[in-house]
Amino acid sequence: MRVFCRECGERGRITKTQRFSLDTSDLYCQCTDAECGHCWVMQMSYSRQLSPSAKTTTQLALQLLRQLPKENRQFILDGLQQA
Ligand SMILES: [Zn+2]
C-alpha cells in the first residue's frame, strides 16, 4: 500500500499499524523526504465487498452439506459428478 505526504507529495512510509477491529486501523506514516519530516496518521477501514471470498462460500457449502442426512449428501455429490 502506498501513501503520499500531503505536504510535499513524496512517498510516505507506514511505520506502525494500530488495529482497532477487523475493519479499522490507524496507520502511522512518515514522509521519506528527510528535509520534509512530516509524520501523520491515516485511517484505514473496510468499505464494501466486491466479490465474496471463495473460502467463505466453500466453508458455508461444507457446513450445509454436513447438516444434511447421508442420503441427501450422496444425492448432491452424484449431481455434482454429472455436471
Ligand atoms: Zn513530505
PDB file of the backbone (N, CA, C, O) and the ligand in Angstrom, with CONECT records:
HET     ZN  A 101       1
ATOM      1  N   MET A   1       0.851  -1.181   0.000  1.00  0.00           N
ATOM      2  CA  MET A   1       0.000   0.000   0.000  1.00  0.00           C
ATOM      3  C   MET A   1       0.892   1.238   0.000  1.00  0.00           C
ATOM      4  O   MET A   1       1.808   1.353   0.814  1.00  0.00           O
ATOM      5  N   ARG A   2       0.622   2.143  -0.902  1.00  0.00           N
ATOM      6  CA  ARG A   2       1.413   3.362  -0.994  1.00  0.00           C
ATOM      7  C   ARG A   2       0.683   4.518  -0.345  1.00  0.00           C
ATOM      8  O   ARG A   2      -0.525   4.691  -0.505  1.00  0.00           O
ATOM      9  N   VAL A   3       1.447   5.302   0.386  1.00  0.00           N
ATOM     10  CA  VAL A   3       0.906   6.529   0.973  1.00  0.00           C
ATOM     11  C   VAL A   3       1.801   7.683   0.531  1.00  0.00           C
ATOM     12  O   VAL A   3       2.992   7.502   0.281  1.00  0.00           O
ATOM     13  N   PHE A   4       1.216   8.851   0.440  1.00  0.00           N
ATOM     14  CA  PHE A   4       1.956  10.023  -0.006  1.00  0.00           C
ATOM     15  C   PHE A   4       1.775  11.167   0.983  1.00  0.00           C
ATOM     16  O   PHE A   4       0.708  11.353   1.567  1.00  0.00           O
ATOM     17  N   CYS A   5       2.836  11.916   1.148  1.00  0.00           N
ATOM     18  CA  CYS A   5       2.837  13.063   2.049  1.00  0.00           C
ATOM     19  C   CYS A   5       1.961  14.171   1.451  1.00  0.00           C
ATOM     20  O   CYS A   5       2.142  14.571   0.301  1.00  0.00           O
ATOM     21  N   ARG A   6       1.034  14.642   2.234  1.00  0.00           N
ATOM     22  CA  ARG A   6       0.157  15.696   1.726  1.00  0.00           C
ATOM     23  C   ARG A   6       0.852  17.047   1.702  1.00  0.00           C
ATOM     24  O   ARG A   6       0.373  17.978   1.055  1.00  0.00           O
ATOM     25  N   GLU A   7       1.994  17.169   2.411  1.00  0.00           N
ATOM     26  CA  GLU A   7       2.709  18.442   2.478  1.00  0.00           C
ATOM     27  C   GLU A   7       3.646  18.655   1.299  1.00  0.00           C
ATOM     28  O   GLU A   7       3.756  19.764   0.775  1.00  0.00           O
ATOM     29  N   CYS A   8       4.333  17.569   0.877  1.00  0.00           N
ATOM     30  CA  CYS A   8       5.315  17.740  -0.201  1.00  0.00           C
ATOM     31  C   CYS A   8       5.082  16.797  -1.378  1.00  0.00           C
ATOM     32  O   CYS A   8       5.701  16.978  -2.427  1.00  0.00           O
ATOM     33  N   GLY A   9       4.205  15.788  -1.240  1.00  0.00           N
ATOM     34  CA  GLY A   9       3.897  14.879  -2.336  1.00  0.00           C
ATOM     35  C   GLY A   9       4.817  13.678  -2.454  1.00  0.00           C
ATOM     36  O   GLY A   9       4.583  12.809  -3.294  1.00  0.00           O
ATOM     37  N   GLU A  10       5.865  13.607  -1.630  1.00  0.00           N
ATOM     38  CA  GLU A  10       6.765  12.451  -1.681  1.00  0.00           C
ATOM     39  C   GLU A  10       6.074  11.219  -1.098  1.00  0.00           C
ATOM     40  O   GLU A  10       5.048  11.313  -0.425  1.00  0.00           O
ATOM     41  N   ARG A  11       6.677  10.053  -1.383  1.00  0.00           N
ATOM     42  CA  ARG A  11       6.130   8.824  -0.809  1.00  0.00           C
ATOM     43  C   ARG A  11       6.307   8.831   0.698  1.00  0.00           C
ATOM     44  O   ARG A  11       7.269   9.382   1.233  1.00  0.00           O
ATOM     45  N   GLY A  12       5.362   8.210   1.359  1.00  0.00           N
ATOM     46  CA  GLY A  12       5.457   8.062   2.802  1.00  0.00           C
ATOM     47  C   GLY A  12       5.714   6.613   3.164  1.00  0.00           C
ATOM     48  O   GLY A  12       5.529   5.719   2.338  1.00  0.00           O
ATOM     49  N   ARG A  13       6.131   6.384   4.370  1.00  0.00           N
ATOM     50  CA  ARG A  13       6.405   5.039   4.877  1.00  0.00           C
ATOM     51  C   ARG A  13       5.465   4.785   6.051  1.00  0.00           C
ATOM     52  O   ARG A  13       5.317   5.633   6.931  1.00  0.00           O
ATOM     53  N   ILE A  14       4.835   3.622   6.059  1.00  0.00           N
ATOM     54  CA  ILE A  14       3.975   3.256   7.191  1.00  0.00           C
ATOM     55  C   ILE A  14       4.886   2.672   8.264  1.00  0.00           C
ATOM     56  O   ILE A  14       5.506   1.630   8.056  1.00  0.00           O
ATOM     57  N   THR A  15       4.966   3.332   9.393  1.00  0.00           N
ATOM     58  CA  THR A  15       5.903   2.900  10.442  1.00  0.00           C
ATOM     59  C   THR A  15       5.232   2.032  11.499  1.00  0.00           C
ATOM     60  O   THR A  15       5.890   1.269  12.206  1.00  0.00           O
ATOM     61  N   LYS A  16       3.919   2.161  11.593  1.00  0.00           N
ATOM     62  CA  LYS A  16       3.211   1.384  12.623  1.00  0.00           C
ATOM     63  C   LYS A  16       1.744   1.267  12.227  1.00  0.00           C
ATOM     64  O   LYS A  16       1.176   2.201  11.662  1.00  0.00           O
ATOM     65  N   THR A  17       1.146   0.154  12.513  1.00  0.00           N
ATOM     66  CA  THR A  17      -0.287  -0.045  12.275  1.00  0.00           C
ATOM     67  C   THR A  17      -0.939  -0.400  13.595  1.00  0.00           C
ATOM     68  O   THR A  17      -0.540  -1.353  14.266  1.00  0.00           O
ATOM     69  N   GLN A  18      -1.932   0.367  13.954  1.00  0.00           N
ATOM     70  CA  GLN A  18      -2.694   0.049  15.164  1.00  0.00           C
ATOM     71  C   GLN A  18      -4.081  -0.406  14.741  1.00  0.00           C
ATOM     72  O   GLN A  18      -4.890   0.378  14.246  1.00  0.00           O
ATOM     73  N   ARG A  19      -4.332  -1.685  14.948  1.00  0.00           N
ATOM     74  CA  ARG A  19      -5.598  -2.265  14.501  1.00  0.00           C
ATOM     75  C   ARG A  19      -6.618  -2.174  15.629  1.00  0.00           C
ATOM     76  O   ARG A  19      -6.379  -2.637  16.745  1.00  0.00           O
ATOM     77  N   PHE A  20      -7.750  -1.570  15.317  1.00  0.00           N
ATOM     78  CA  PHE A  20      -8.804  -1.412  16.324  1.00  0.00           C
ATOM     79  C   PHE A  20      -9.837  -2.530  16.257  1.00  0.00           C
ATOM     80  O   PHE A  20     -10.404  -2.936  17.271  1.00  0.00           O
ATOM     81  N   SER A  21     -10.068  -3.015  15.050  1.00  0.00           N
ATOM     82  CA  SER A  21     -11.045  -4.083  14.865  1.00  0.00           C
ATOM     83  C   SER A  21     -10.686  -4.803  13.574  1.00  0.00           C
ATOM     84  O   SER A  21      -9.677  -4.486  12.944  1.00  0.00           O
ATOM     85  N   LEU A  22     -11.489  -5.751  13.186  1.00  0.00           N
ATOM     86  CA  LEU A  22     -11.282  -6.465  11.927  1.00  0.00           C
ATOM     87  C   LEU A  22     -11.310  -5.503  10.740  1.00  0.00           C
ATOM     88  O   LEU A  22     -10.684  -5.760   9.711  1.00  0.00           O
ATOM     89  N   ASP A  23     -12.036  -4.397  10.886  1.00  0.00           N
ATOM     90  CA  ASP A  23     -12.279  -3.500   9.757  1.00  0.00           C
ATOM     91  C   ASP A  23     -11.623  -2.138   9.846  1.00  0.00           C
ATOM     92  O   ASP A  23     -11.663  -1.396   8.864  1.00  0.00           O
ATOM     93  N   THR A  24     -11.023  -1.767  10.960  1.00  0.00           N
ATOM     94  CA  THR A  24     -10.455  -0.416  11.077  1.00  0.00           C
ATOM     95  C   THR A  24      -9.064  -0.436  11.704  1.00  0.00           C
ATOM     96  O   THR A  24      -8.783  -1.176  12.647  1.00  0.00           O
ATOM     97  N   SER A  25      -8.209   0.410  11.137  1.00  0.00           N
ATOM     98  CA  SER A  25      -6.842   0.556  11.646  1.00  0.00           C
ATOM     99  C   SER A  25      -6.391   2.001  11.496  1.00  0.00           C
ATOM    100  O   SER A  25      -6.866   2.723  10.619  1.00  0.00           O
ATOM    101  N   ASP A  26      -5.467   2.417  12.362  1.00  0.00           N
ATOM    102  CA  ASP A  26      -4.744   3.670  12.193  1.00  0.00           C
ATOM    103  C   ASP A  26      -3.378   3.323  11.640  1.00  0.00           C
ATOM    104  O   ASP A  26      -2.715   2.412  12.137  1.00  0.00           O
ATOM    105  N   LEU A  27      -2.947   4.054  10.598  1.00  0.00           N
ATOM    106  CA  LEU A  27      -1.626   3.850  10.004  1.00  0.00           C
ATOM    107  C   LEU A  27      -0.766   5.050  10.360  1.00  0.00           C
ATOM    108  O   LEU A  27      -1.098   6.180  10.002  1.00  0.00           O
ATOM    109  N   TYR A  28       0.329   4.817  11.058  1.00  0.00           N
ATOM    110  CA  TYR A  28       1.260   5.890  11.395  1.00  0.00           C
ATOM    111  C   TYR A  28       2.255   6.002  10.245  1.00  0.00           C
ATOM    112  O   TYR A  28       2.926   5.030   9.900  1.00  0.00           O
ATOM    113  N   CYS A  29       2.345   7.191   9.656  1.00  0.00           N
ATOM    114  CA  CYS A  29       3.131   7.373   8.438  1.00  0.00           C
ATOM    115  C   CYS A  29       4.194   8.453   8.631  1.00  0.00           C
ATOM    116  O   CYS A  29       4.066   9.358   9.456  1.00  0.00           O
ATOM    117  N   GLN A  30       5.255   8.309   7.826  1.00  0.00           N
ATOM    118  CA  GLN A  30       6.368   9.240   7.890  1.00  0.00           C
ATOM    119  C   GLN A  30       6.816   9.542   6.454  1.00  0.00           C
ATOM    120  O   GLN A  30       6.996   8.627   5.651  1.00  0.00           O
ATOM    121  N   CYS A  31       6.991  10.811   6.143  1.00  0.00           N
ATOM    122  CA  CYS A  31       7.464  11.204   4.814  1.00  0.00           C
ATOM    123  C   CYS A  31       8.882  10.705   4.615  1.00  0.00           C
ATOM    124  O   CYS A  31       9.707  10.774   5.526  1.00  0.00           O
ATOM    125  N   THR A  32       9.172  10.191   3.393  1.00  0.00           N
ATOM    126  CA  THR A  32      10.517   9.674   3.114  1.00  0.00           C
ATOM    127  C   THR A  32      11.496  10.788   2.751  1.00  0.00           C
ATOM    128  O   THR A  32      12.698  10.539   2.655  1.00  0.00           O
ATOM    129  N   ASP A  33      11.008  12.004   2.549  1.00  0.00           N
ATOM    130  CA  ASP A  33      11.895  13.139   2.282  1.00  0.00           C
ATOM    131  C   ASP A  33      12.399  13.670   3.627  1.00  0.00           C
ATOM    132  O   ASP A  33      11.641  14.247   4.406  1.00  0.00           O
ATOM    133  N   ALA A  34      13.701  13.462   3.882  1.00  0.00           N
ATOM    134  CA  ALA A  34      14.288  13.846   5.166  1.00  0.00           C
ATOM    135  C   ALA A  34      14.150  15.348   5.431  1.00  0.00           C
ATOM    136  O   ALA A  34      14.059  15.767   6.585  1.00  0.00           O
ATOM    137  N   GLU A  35      14.134  16.148   4.382  1.00  0.00           N
ATOM    138  CA  GLU A  35      14.007  17.600   4.563  1.00  0.00           C
ATOM    139  C   GLU A  35      12.587  17.989   4.959  1.00  0.00           C
ATOM    140  O   GLU A  35      12.376  19.048   5.550  1.00  0.00           O
ATOM    141  N   CYS A  36      11.612  17.139   4.638  1.00  0.00           N
ATOM    142  CA  CYS A  36      10.214  17.420   4.998  1.00  0.00           C
ATOM    143  C   CYS A  36       9.948  16.964   6.443  1.00  0.00           C
ATOM    144  O   CYS A  36       9.604  17.767   7.310  1.00  0.00           O
ATOM    145  N   GLY A  37      10.114  15.669   6.671  1.00  0.00           N
ATOM    146  CA  GLY A  37       9.955  15.136   8.030  1.00  0.00           C
ATOM    147  C   GLY A  37       8.527  15.070   8.543  1.00  0.00           C
ATOM    148  O   GLY A  37       8.304  14.843   9.732  1.00  0.00           O
ATOM    149  N   HIS A  38       7.552  15.269   7.651  1.00  0.00           N
ATOM    150  CA  HIS A  38       6.148  15.226   8.078  1.00  0.00           C
ATOM    151  C   HIS A  38       5.770  13.825   8.558  1.00  0.00           C
ATOM    152  O   HIS A  38       6.099  12.835   7.903  1.00  0.00           O
ATOM    153  N   CYS A  39       5.094  13.740   9.675  1.00  0.00           N
ATOM    154  CA  CYS A  39       4.551  12.487  10.205  1.00  0.00           C
ATOM    155  C   CYS A  39       3.057  12.670  10.389  1.00  0.00           C
ATOM    156  O   CYS A  39       2.603  13.737  10.802  1.00  0.00           O
ATOM    157  N   TRP A  40       2.295  11.635  10.086  1.00  0.00           N
ATOM    158  CA  TRP A  40       0.845  11.757  10.188  1.00  0.00           C
ATOM    159  C   TRP A  40       0.190  10.396  10.447  1.00  0.00           C
ATOM    160  O   TRP A  40       0.837   9.351  10.379  1.00  0.00           O
ATOM    161  N   VAL A  41      -1.087  10.441  10.740  1.00  0.00           N
ATOM    162  CA  VAL A  41      -1.859   9.223  10.968  1.00  0.00           C
ATOM    163  C   VAL A  41      -2.975   9.173   9.929  1.00  0.00           C
ATOM    164  O   VAL A  41      -3.688  10.155   9.724  1.00  0.00           O
ATOM    165  N   MET A  42      -3.117   8.030   9.283  1.00  0.00           N
ATOM    166  CA  MET A  42      -4.211   7.823   8.332  1.00  0.00           C
ATOM    167  C   MET A  42      -5.122   6.744   8.905  1.00  0.00           C
ATOM    168  O   MET A  42      -4.676   5.864   9.642  1.00  0.00           O
ATOM    169  N   GLN A  43      -6.383   6.824   8.562  1.00  0.00           N
ATOM    170  CA  GLN A  43      -7.327   5.800   8.980  1.00  0.00           C
ATOM    171  C   GLN A  43      -7.620   4.895   7.791  1.00  0.00           C
ATOM    172  O   GLN A  43      -7.854   5.365   6.678  1.00  0.00           O
ATOM    173  N   MET A  44      -7.605   3.603   8.042  1.00  0.00           N
ATOM    174  CA  MET A  44      -7.936   2.634   7.004  1.00  0.00           C
ATOM    175  C   MET A  44      -9.145   1.845   7.487  1.00  0.00           C
ATOM    176  O   MET A  44      -9.173   1.364   8.620  1.00  0.00           O
ATOM    177  N   SER A  45     -10.143   1.717   6.617  1.00  0.00           N
ATOM    178  CA  SER A  45     -11.321   0.954   7.017  1.00  0.00           C
ATOM    179  C   SER A  45     -11.872   0.161   5.834  1.00  0.00           C
ATOM    180  O   SER A  45     -11.721   0.545   4.674  1.00  0.00           O
ATOM    181  N   TYR A  46     -12.503  -0.936   6.162  1.00  0.00           N
ATOM    182  CA  TYR A  46     -13.178  -1.765   5.169  1.00  0.00           C
ATOM    183  C   TYR A  46     -14.371  -0.990   4.646  1.00  0.00           C
ATOM    184  O   TYR A  46     -15.127  -0.407   5.423  1.00  0.00           O
ATOM    185  N   SER A  47     -14.539  -0.980   3.351  1.00  0.00           N
ATOM    186  CA  SER A  47     -15.640  -0.223   2.771  1.00  0.00           C
ATOM    187  C   SER A  47     -16.796  -1.123   2.325  1.00  0.00           C
ATOM    188  O   SER A  47     -17.911  -0.999   2.832  1.00  0.00           O
ATOM    189  N   ARG A  48     -16.535  -2.015   1.391  1.00  0.00           N
ATOM    190  CA  ARG A  48     -17.611  -2.896   0.903  1.00  0.00           C
ATOM    191  C   ARG A  48     -17.011  -4.086   0.165  1.00  0.00           C
ATOM    192  O   ARG A  48     -15.840  -4.086  -0.215  1.00  0.00           O
ATOM    193  N   GLN A  49     -17.828  -5.068  -0.019  1.00  0.00           N
ATOM    194  CA  GLN A  49     -17.406  -6.283  -0.701  1.00  0.00           C
ATOM    195  C   GLN A  49     -17.696  -6.167  -2.187  1.00  0.00           C
ATOM    196  O   GLN A  49     -18.783  -5.743  -2.579  1.00  0.00           O
ATOM    197  N   LEU A  50     -16.730  -6.541  -3.017  1.00  0.00           N
ATOM    198  CA  LEU A  50     -16.943  -6.551  -4.465  1.00  0.00           C
ATOM    199  C   LEU A  50     -17.233  -7.964  -4.968  1.00  0.00           C
ATOM    200  O   LEU A  50     -17.954  -8.155  -5.947  1.00  0.00           O
ATOM    201  N   SER A  51     -16.655  -8.948  -4.278  1.00  0.00           N
ATOM    202  CA  SER A  51     -16.866 -10.338  -4.642  1.00  0.00           C
ATOM    203  C   SER A  51     -16.695 -11.171  -3.372  1.00  0.00           C
ATOM    204  O   SER A  51     -15.745 -10.942  -2.624  1.00  0.00           O
ATOM    205  N   PRO A  52     -17.569 -12.114  -3.110  1.00  0.00           N
ATOM    206  CA  PRO A  52     -17.431 -12.903  -1.882  1.00  0.00           C
ATOM    207  C   PRO A  52     -16.183 -13.780  -1.915  1.00  0.00           C
ATOM    208  O   PRO A  52     -15.719 -14.180  -2.983  1.00  0.00           O
ATOM    209  N   SER A  53     -15.654 -14.069  -0.747  1.00  0.00           N
ATOM    210  CA  SER A  53     -14.475 -14.919  -0.623  1.00  0.00           C
ATOM    211  C   SER A  53     -14.839 -16.355  -0.995  1.00  0.00           C
ATOM    212  O   SER A  53     -15.853 -16.886  -0.541  1.00  0.00           O
ATOM    213  N   ALA A  54     -14.005 -16.972  -1.819  1.00  0.00           N
ATOM    214  CA  ALA A  54     -14.223 -18.379  -2.165  1.00  0.00           C
ATOM    215  C   ALA A  54     -14.102 -19.242  -0.922  1.00  0.00           C
ATOM    216  O   ALA A  54     -14.781 -20.262  -0.803  1.00  0.00           O
ATOM    217  N   LYS A  55     -13.233 -18.838   0.014  1.00  0.00           N
ATOM    218  CA  LYS A  55     -13.077 -19.599   1.251  1.00  0.00           C
ATOM    219  C   LYS A  55     -14.359 -19.571   2.058  1.00  0.00           C
ATOM    220  O   LYS A  55     -14.752 -20.586   2.632  1.00  0.00           O
ATOM    221  N   THR A  56     -15.015 -18.426   2.110  1.00  0.00           N
ATOM    222  CA  THR A  56     -16.254 -18.300   2.870  1.00  0.00           C
ATOM    223  C   THR A  56     -17.352 -19.155   2.259  1.00  0.00           C
ATOM    224  O   THR A  56     -18.048 -19.879   2.971  1.00  0.00           O
ATOM    225  N   THR A  57     -17.511 -19.074   0.938  1.00  0.00           N
ATOM    226  CA  THR A  57     -18.586 -19.829   0.301  1.00  0.00           C
ATOM    227  C   THR A  57     -18.320 -21.334   0.371  1.00  0.00           C
ATOM    228  O   THR A  57     -19.252 -22.125   0.513  1.00  0.00           O
ATOM    229  N   THR A  58     -17.055 -21.725   0.273  1.00  0.00           N
ATOM    230  CA  THR A  58     -16.722 -23.148   0.381  1.00  0.00           C
ATOM    231  C   THR A  58     -17.034 -23.659   1.785  1.00  0.00           C
ATOM    232  O   THR A  58     -17.616 -24.732   1.944  1.00  0.00           O
ATOM    233  N   GLN A  59     -16.650 -22.895   2.793  1.00  0.00           N
ATOM    234  CA  GLN A  59     -16.931 -23.291   4.170  1.00  0.00           C
ATOM    235  C   GLN A  59     -18.434 -23.369   4.422  1.00  0.00           C
ATOM    236  O   GLN A  59     -18.914 -24.277   5.100  1.00  0.00           O
ATOM    237  N   LEU A  60     -19.168 -22.407   3.868  1.00  0.00           N
ATOM    238  CA  LEU A  60     -20.620 -22.394   4.023  1.00  0.00           C
ATOM    239  C   LEU A  60     -21.232 -23.640   3.386  1.00  0.00           C
ATOM    240  O   LEU A  60     -22.098 -24.283   3.979  1.00  0.00           O
ATOM    241  N   ALA A  61     -20.778 -23.982   2.168  1.00  0.00           N
ATOM    242  CA  ALA A  61     -21.296 -25.164   1.482  1.00  0.00           C
ATOM    243  C   ALA A  61     -20.989 -26.437   2.274  1.00  0.00           C
ATOM    244  O   ALA A  61     -21.831 -27.329   2.375  1.00  0.00           O
ATOM    245  N   LEU A  62     -19.765 -26.516   2.841  1.00  0.00           N
ATOM    246  CA  LEU A  62     -19.390 -27.688   3.635  1.00  0.00           C
ATOM    247  C   LEU A  62     -20.272 -27.823   4.875  1.00  0.00           C
ATOM    248  O   LEU A  62     -20.721 -28.919   5.210  1.00  0.00           O
ATOM    249  N   GLN A  63     -20.513 -26.711   5.546  1.00  0.00           N
ATOM    250  CA  GLN A  63     -21.353 -26.744   6.745  1.00  0.00           C
ATOM    251  C   GLN A  63     -22.776 -27.206   6.409  1.00  0.00           C
ATOM    252  O   GLN A  63     -23.373 -27.994   7.143  1.00  0.00           O
ATOM    253  N   LEU A  64     -23.305 -26.708   5.295  1.00  0.00           N
ATOM    254  CA  LEU A  64     -24.651 -27.113   4.880  1.00  0.00           C
ATOM    255  C   LEU A  64     -24.690 -28.601   4.542  1.00  0.00           C
ATOM    256  O   LEU A  64     -25.620 -29.311   4.926  1.00  0.00           O
ATOM    257  N   LEU A  65     -23.666 -29.065   3.817  1.00  0.00           N
ATOM    258  CA  LEU A  65     -23.620 -30.487   3.445  1.00  0.00           C
ATOM    259  C   LEU A  65     -23.543 -31.391   4.671  1.00  0.00           C
ATOM    260  O   LEU A  65     -24.179 -32.445   4.711  1.00  0.00           O
ATOM    261  N   ARG A  66     -22.766 -30.979   5.668  1.00  0.00           N
ATOM    262  CA  ARG A  66     -22.603 -31.807   6.870  1.00  0.00           C
ATOM    263  C   ARG A  66     -23.904 -31.930   7.657  1.00  0.00           C
ATOM    264  O   ARG A  66     -24.108 -32.906   8.379  1.00  0.00           O
ATOM    265  N   GLN A  67     -24.777 -30.948   7.518  1.00  0.00           N
ATOM    266  CA  GLN A  67     -26.034 -30.973   8.260  1.00  0.00           C
ATOM    267  C   GLN A  67     -27.104 -31.826   7.583  1.00  0.00           C
ATOM    268  O   GLN A  67     -28.133 -32.141   8.181  1.00  0.00           O
ATOM    269  N   LEU A  68     -26.850 -32.191   6.339  1.00  0.00           N
ATOM    270  CA  LEU A  68     -27.833 -32.990   5.608  1.00  0.00           C
ATOM    271  C   LEU A  68     -27.736 -34.457   6.003  1.00  0.00           C
ATOM    272  O   LEU A  68     -26.664 -34.921   6.388  1.00  0.00           O
ATOM    273  N   PRO A  69     -28.864 -35.208   5.912  1.00  0.00           N
ATOM    274  CA  PRO A  69     -28.790 -36.667   6.076  1.00  0.00           C
ATOM    275  C   PRO A  69     -27.886 -37.255   4.994  1.00  0.00           C
ATOM    276  O   PRO A  69     -27.734 -36.689   3.912  1.00  0.00           O
ATOM    277  N   LYS A  70     -27.282 -38.423   5.320  1.00  0.00           N
ATOM    278  CA  LYS A  70     -26.289 -39.032   4.435  1.00  0.00           C
ATOM    279  C   LYS A  70     -26.810 -39.231   3.011  1.00  0.00           C
ATOM    280  O   LYS A  70     -26.090 -38.980   2.045  1.00  0.00           O
ATOM    281  N   GLU A  71     -28.066 -39.684   2.881  1.00  0.00           N
ATOM    282  CA  GLU A  71     -28.593 -39.958   1.536  1.00  0.00           C
ATOM    283  C   GLU A  71     -28.753 -38.661   0.721  1.00  0.00           C
ATOM    284  O   GLU A  71     -28.594 -38.669  -0.500  1.00  0.00           O
ATOM    285  N   ASN A  72     -29.065 -37.566   1.397  1.00  0.00           N
ATOM    286  CA  ASN A  72     -29.176 -36.289   0.683  1.00  0.00           C
ATOM    287  C   ASN A  72     -27.799 -35.795   0.238  1.00  0.00           C
ATOM    288  O   ASN A  72     -27.648 -35.226  -0.843  1.00  0.00           O
ATOM    289  N   ARG A  73     -26.792 -36.026   1.098  1.00  0.00           N
ATOM    290  CA  ARG A  73     -25.418 -35.652   0.732  1.00  0.00           C
ATOM    291  C   ARG A  73     -24.994 -36.401  -0.527  1.00  0.00           C
ATOM    292  O   ARG A  73     -24.417 -35.823  -1.448  1.00  0.00           O
ATOM    293  N   GLN A  74     -25.296 -37.712  -0.547  1.00  0.00           N
ATOM    294  CA  GLN A  74     -24.908 -38.522  -1.697  1.00  0.00           C
ATOM    295  C   GLN A  74     -25.635 -38.053  -2.955  1.00  0.00           C
ATOM    296  O   GLN A  74     -25.064 -38.061  -4.045  1.00  0.00           O
ATOM    297  N   PHE A  75     -26.911 -37.641  -2.802  1.00  0.00           N
ATOM    298  CA  PHE A  75     -27.675 -37.130  -3.937  1.00  0.00           C
ATOM    299  C   PHE A  75     -26.974 -35.913  -4.536  1.00  0.00           C
ATOM    300  O   PHE A  75     -26.867 -35.784  -5.756  1.00  0.00           O
ATOM    301  N   ILE A  76     -26.500 -35.024  -3.666  1.00  0.00           N
ATOM    302  CA  ILE A  76     -25.817 -33.813  -4.140  1.00  0.00           C
ATOM    303  C   ILE A  76     -24.467 -34.175  -4.782  1.00  0.00           C
ATOM    304  O   ILE A  76     -24.120 -33.651  -5.841  1.00  0.00           O
ATOM    305  N   LEU A  77     -23.723 -35.060  -4.143  1.00  0.00           N
ATOM    306  CA  LEU A  77     -22.423 -35.459  -4.712  1.00  0.00           C
ATOM    307  C   LEU A  77     -22.605 -36.115  -6.092  1.00  0.00           C
ATOM    308  O   LEU A  77     -21.829 -35.874  -7.016  1.00  0.00           O
ATOM    309  N   ASP A  78     -23.647 -36.948  -6.206  1.00  0.00           N
ATOM    310  CA  ASP A  78     -23.911 -37.572  -7.519  1.00  0.00           C
ATOM    311  C   ASP A  78     -24.266 -36.505  -8.550  1.00  0.00           C
ATOM    312  O   ASP A  78     -23.836 -36.574  -9.701  1.00  0.00           O
ATOM    313  N   GLY A  79     -25.055 -35.519  -8.125  1.00  0.00           N
ATOM    314  CA  GLY A  79     -25.430 -34.431  -9.033  1.00  0.00           C
ATOM    315  C   GLY A  79     -24.238 -33.620  -9.484  1.00  0.00           C
ATOM    316  O   GLY A  79     -24.182 -33.182 -10.634  1.00  0.00           O
ATOM    317  N   LEU A  80     -23.276 -33.413  -8.589  1.00  0.00           N
ATOM    318  CA  LEU A  80     -22.077 -32.641  -8.938  1.00  0.00           C
ATOM    319  C   LEU A  80     -21.204 -33.404  -9.936  1.00  0.00           C
ATOM    320  O   LEU A  80     -20.576 -32.805 -10.809  1.00  0.00           O
ATOM    321  N   GLN A  81     -21.171 -34.751  -9.797  1.00  0.00           N
ATOM    322  CA  GLN A  81     -20.349 -35.536 -10.711  1.00  0.00           C
ATOM    323  C   GLN A  81     -20.935 -35.561 -12.124  1.00  0.00           C
ATOM    324  O   GLN A  81     -20.208 -35.731 -13.103  1.00  0.00           O
ATOM    325  N   GLN A  82     -22.258 -35.390 -12.220  1.00  0.00           N
ATOM    326  CA  GLN A  82     -22.891 -35.367 -13.549  1.00  0.00           C
ATOM    327  C   GLN A  82     -22.720 -34.016 -14.218  1.00  0.00           C
ATOM    328  O   GLN A  82     -22.798 -33.919 -15.442  1.00  0.00           O
ATOM    329  N   ALA A  83     -22.489 -32.973 -13.435  1.00  0.00           N
ATOM    330  CA  ALA A  83     -22.389 -31.619 -14.017  1.00  0.00           C
ATOM    331  C   ALA A  83     -21.113 -31.422 -14.794  1.00  0.00           C
ATOM    332  O   ALA A  83     -20.883 -30.343 -15.340  1.00  0.00           O
TER     333      ALA A  83
HETATM  334 ZN    ZN A 101       6.747  15.341   2.964  1.00  0.00          ZN2+
END
